[in-house]
Amino acid sequence: MQEFNAAMEYIKKNISSEAMDTLGLSKSNIIKGFLVLVGILLLLFVFIFLGIMGFTTNTTLGSIVNSIMPISAGGVLGGASATDITAKIKRIVPSIERVLSVLTITDV
């Protein structure tokens, strides 16, 4: 009986890891994504600090550039739409339902 339980646990673990790989959520993919995001965050900080150092001159051009930057950032953020998010959710939902149906199979 213990061998049967051990085999069932192995099968469940194998099915769940395969389902996660199907969704692209394996450990290696998560680690790669995390490292890429940390790298992007560091580059963003470097860009911000270098931009602050570059535009802290007391000239008319510096004042104009410093005024235009927040205005353009607001325009970029205002251009994002909710339809992009709903389209992505509609694309992802079938994959999640397929994986959950595999994970909830109890008659293996």
Stockholm file with secondary structure:
# STOCKHOLM 1.0

chainA/1-108         MQEFNAAMEYIKKNISSEAMDTLGLSKSNIIKGFLVLVGILLLLFVFIFLGIMGFTTNTTLGSIVNSIMPISAGGVLGGASATDITAKIKRIVPSIERVLSVLTITDV
#=GR chainA/1-108 SS CHHHHHHHHHHHHHHHHHHHHHTTCCHHHHHHHHHHHHHHHHHHHHHHHHHHHHTCCCSHHHHHHHHHHHHHHHHHHHTCCHHHHHHHHHHHHHHHHHHHHHHTCCCC
#=GC SS_cons         CHHHHHHHHHHHHHHHHHHHHHTTCCHHHHHHHHHHHHHHHHHHHHHHHHHHHHTCCCSHHHHHHHHHHHHHHHHHHHTCCHHHHHHHHHHHHHHHHHHHHHHTCCCC
//
